[in-house]
């Protein structure tokens, strides 16, 4: 019944038997037979065909909506049962930075989950130091982090991408009209960064030493708060992008320059060297491909 539900859902989704059959890797005649078998078992008509046009009966629309819930619950049940039977070998704990705002990680998780539905994914969020501690203490299997210390042979240091720093400023701020900017230009404008109370000293130290931030700091809990503070012209956010940032009506992105060059930051995937945990390299390779697009 579950398999036939999935065939039925594919037909509804594509509004086409041929495309649904291709999606399900069966022939068009086979998927038609499966839908007919489902209708026969239920004793109701689910789909109406008018030439090439497909529509749902009232019963078909009801069955479609309820079947989505049922299949989702069934797949979650199977995944959790598999995880409990196979244990930590089929569990992957991924750590990522609090200031991460790109779609690369989200798209990688979606692709990985589709390829390895048997793997139970857990996510941890943290600052650079929090992620380092989680990896060191074995609380995370793999972390996506920036490079702030000399690479250690205890870990695999898998390079992902290099990003470029911009000062995210309110469009109403006069500094937003500059083509490039330095941290000296920003010395009287507070820098807004994301850090929980226990990590504020470490994050402030990094931005002072690496970017040369000279002014005050405003600490935010998440990216949404940062963007709202910037829009309200409370300060600037030292934001970094792998590609050029998308234009915005409410904020401007001005390249942060030092000695004629734009500040950069390198990101890596880190995991314990010699780890026998499955899927680590597969996940890292998927993520790197997303960054290179």
C-alpha positions in Angstrom: 0.0 0.0 0.0 2.8 2.5 0.9 4.5 2.0 -2.4 1.3 2.5 -4.3 0.7 5.6 -2.3 4.0 7.0 -3.4 3.2 6.2 -7.1 -0.1 8.0 -6.7 1.6 11.0 -5.0 4.1 11.2 -7.9 1.3 11.3 -10.5 -0.5 14.1 -8.6 2.8 16.0 -8.2 3.7 15.9 -11.8 0.2 15.9 -13.2 1.5 13.4 -15.7 1.8 9.6 -15.7 5.0 9.5 -17.9 6.9 11.9 -15.7 5.7 10.2 -12.6 6.8 6.8 -14.0 10.3 8.2 -14.7 10.6 9.6 -11.2 9.6 6.2 -9.8 11.8 4.2 -12.2 9.0 2.1 -13.5 7.1 2.0 -16.9 4.1 4.2 -17.6 1.9 1.1 -18.0 3.1 -0.2 -14.6 2.4 3.0 -12.7 -1.1 3.1 -14.3 -1.7 -0.5 -13.2 -0.6 0.4 -9.7 -3.0 3.4 -9.5 -5.8 1.2 -10.7 -5.0 -1.5 -8.2 -5.0 1.2 -5.4 -8.4 2.5 -6.5 -9.7 -1.1 -6.7 -8.5 -1.8 -3.1 -10.0 1.4 -1.8 -13.2 1.0 -3.8 -13.2 4.6 -5.0 -12.1 6.6 -8.0 -9.1 8.8 -7.1 -8.0 10.2 -10.5 -10.1 11.5 -13.5 -8.5 11.6 -16.9 -9.8 13.9 -19.6 -7.4 13.4 -22.6 -4.0 14.3 -21.3 -5.4 16.3 -18.4 -5.5 14.8 -14.9 -7.7 15.9 -12.0 -8.5 14.5 -8.6 -11.9 13.4 -7.4 -13.0 14.8 -4.0 -12.0 11.4 -2.5 -8.7 11.6 -4.4 -7.9 15.0 -3.0 -8.6 13.9 0.5 -6.6 10.7 0.1 -3.7 12.6 -1.4 -3.4 15.0 1.5 -3.8 12.3 4.2 -1.4 10.0 2.4 1.4 12.6 2.5 1.1 12.6 6.3 1.0 8.8 6.5 4.0 8.3 4.2 6.0 10.9 6.0 5.2 9.3 9.4 6.0 5.8 8.0 9.4 6.9 6.6 10.3 8.6 9.9 9.3 5.4 11.7 11.5 3.3 9.5 14.5 5.7 9.7 14.3 5.8 13.5 13.9 2.0 13.8 17.0 1.5 11.6 19.0 4.0 13.6 18.1 2.3 16.9 19.1 -1.1 15.4 22.4 0.1 13.8 23.4 2.6 16.5 25.9 5.4 16.1 27.3 4.0 12.8 24.3 5.4 11.1 24.2 8.7 13.0 26.1 11.9 11.9 26.4 14.9 14.2 27.2 18.1 12.2 28.4 21.3 13.8 28.1 24.7 12.0 28.7 28.3 12.8 26.2 30.7 14.4 26.8 33.3 11.7 26.2 30.9 8.8 23.7 32.4 6.5 24.3 30.8 3.1 22.2 28.1 1.5 25.1 25.7 0.9 24.7 23.7 4.1 21.0 23.5 3.8 21.2 22.2 0.2 23.9 19.7 1.2 21.8 18.3 4.0 18.8 17.9 1.6 21.0 16.1 -1.0 22.7 13.9 1.7 19.4 13.0 3.3 18.0 12.0 -0.1 21.1 9.9 -0.9 21.4 8.4 2.6 17.9 8.3 4.2 19.1 5.6 6.6 21.5 8.1 8.3 20.1 10.0 11.3 21.4 13.6 11.2 21.8 15.8 14.2 22.9 19.5 14.1 24.9 21.6 16.5 25.3 25.3 16.3 28.1 27.3 17.9 30.9 29.8 17.7 34.3 28.8 16.5 35.5 27.8 19.9 32.2 26.0 20.8 32.5 23.9 17.6 36.2 23.1 18.3 35.3 21.9 21.8 32.4 19.8 20.5 34.8 18.1 18.0 37.5 17.7 20.6 35.2 16.1 23.1 33.5 13.8 20.6 30.2 15.6 20.7 30.3 16.3 17.0 31.5 14.0 14.1 32.2 16.8 11.6 32.2 20.6 12.0 32.1 23.4 9.4 34.4 26.0 10.9 36.7 28.9 9.9 40.4 28.4 10.3 41.8 30.3 13.3 44.6 28.0 14.6 47.3 26.0 13.0 45.9 22.8 11.5 46.4 19.8 13.7 47.3 16.3 12.5 44.8 15.0 14.9 42.0 16.2 12.5 41.3 16.0 8.8 41.4 19.6 7.6 39.2 19.5 4.4 39.2 22.9 2.7 35.8 24.1 1.5 35.9 27.7 0.4 37.3 31.1 0.8 35.0 34.0 1.6 35.3 37.8 1.3 34.4 40.3 4.1 31.9 43.1 3.5 30.7 45.7 6.0 26.9 45.3 6.0 25.6 48.8 6.6 22.2 50.5 6.7 21.5 52.1 3.3 20.9 55.3 5.4 24.4 55.3 6.8 26.7 57.8 4.9 29.5 55.1 5.0 27.3 52.9 2.9 28.1 55.2 -0.1 31.8 54.3 -0.1 33.0 51.9 -2.7 35.5 50.3 -0.2 36.0 50.7 3.5 38.7 50.1 6.1 38.3 49.2 9.8 39.8 52.6 10.5 36.9 54.2 8.7 34.6 52.2 10.9 36.3 52.9 14.2 33.4 55.0 15.5 30.7 52.6 14.3 30.0 49.6 16.6 30.6 46.1 15.1 27.6 43.8 15.5 28.6 40.1 15.9 26.9 36.9 17.0 28.1 35.4 20.3 26.5 34.0 23.5 27.6 35.6 26.7 30.3 33.0 27.5 32.0 33.4 24.1 31.9 37.1 23.7 35.5 37.7 24.7 36.8 35.1 22.3 34.8 36.5 19.3 35.7 40.1 20.2 39.4 39.1 20.3 39.2 37.5 16.9 37.7 40.4 15.2 40.1 42.9 16.8 43.2 40.8 16.0 42.2 39.5 12.5 40.1 42.4 11.1 41.6 45.1 13.2 38.2 46.3 14.6 38.9 49.3 16.7 35.4 50.4 17.9 32.8 49.0 20.3 30.9 45.8 19.9 27.2 45.0 20.0 26.4 41.3 20.6 23.4 39.6 19.0 21.9 36.2 19.5 21.2 35.3 15.8 21.4 36.5 12.2 17.9 37.9 12.2 18.7 40.2 15.2 21.9 41.2 13.4 20.2 42.2 10.2 17.5 44.2 12.1 20.2 46.0 14.1 22.0 46.9 11.0 18.8 48.1 9.3 18.1 50.3 12.3 21.6 51.8 11.8 22.9 50.6 15.2 26.2 49.5 13.7 27.7 47.3 11.0 28.0 43.6 10.6 31.4 42.2 9.3 29.7 39.8 6.9 31.5 37.4 4.6 30.3 35.9 1.3 31.6 33.3 -1.1 30.1 35.2 -4.0 29.0 38.7 -4.4 26.1 39.5 -2.0 22.6 40.0 -3.5 21.5 43.6 -3.8 19.2 44.9 -1.0 17.0 48.0 -0.7 17.7 48.4 3.0 21.4 47.6 3.5 24.6 48.1 1.5 27.6 45.7 1.4 30.9 47.5 1.2 34.2 45.5 0.8 36.4 45.7 3.8 40.0 46.5 2.6 43.4 46.2 4.2 46.6 47.1 2.4 44.7 47.2 -0.9 43.2 43.8 -0.6 39.8 42.6 0.6 39.8 40.7 3.9 39.1 37.0 3.4 38.2 34.0 5.6 38.8 30.3 4.9 36.3 27.6 5.8 37.1 23.9 6.4 35.3 20.8 7.3 37.1 19.2 10.3 36.8 15.6 11.6 39.0 13.3 13.7 41.8 11.7 11.7 41.4 8.0 11.5 37.7 8.2 12.3 35.9 5.1 11.0 32.5 6.9 11.0 30.8 6.4 7.7 29.7 9.1 5.4 32.1 11.9 6.6 34.0 12.3 3.4 30.8 11.9 1.3 29.1 14.8 3.2 32.3 17.0 3.0 32.5 16.4 -0.8 28.9 17.3 -1.3 29.3 20.5 0.7 32.4 21.5 -1.2 30.6 21.1 -4.5 27.8 23.4 -3.3 30.4 26.1 -2.4 32.0 25.8 -5.9 28.7 26.5 -7.7 
